[in-house]
């Protein structure tokens, strides 16, 4: 009986280790950009057709002053350094080009 349990246990541990290694290798999310004032939200609609998600991104881009006062509670501060709810939707703004963060997709 002991001769059977040890190989089975070893195999299970190896399989779990291989599975978790694959889970750690994630592809980098696409860079999504929006030009302020263009009303071209194809960067968002190419990822999700959910109207609530589109509305959230539109609000975040147009009203960062509101979301800057709303803390994010999903733990993204520790992982991504987010300091407010704005950071979950807007990664950076350079002139009139907004790079969107993919965290807002859920």
Secondary structure, DSSP 4 states (H G I P E B T S, - for coil): -HHHHHHHHHHHHHHHHHHHHHHH--PPPPPEEEETTS---HHHHTT---HHHHHHHHHHHH-HHHHTTS---SSHHHHH---SGGGGTEEEEETTEEEEPGGGG-
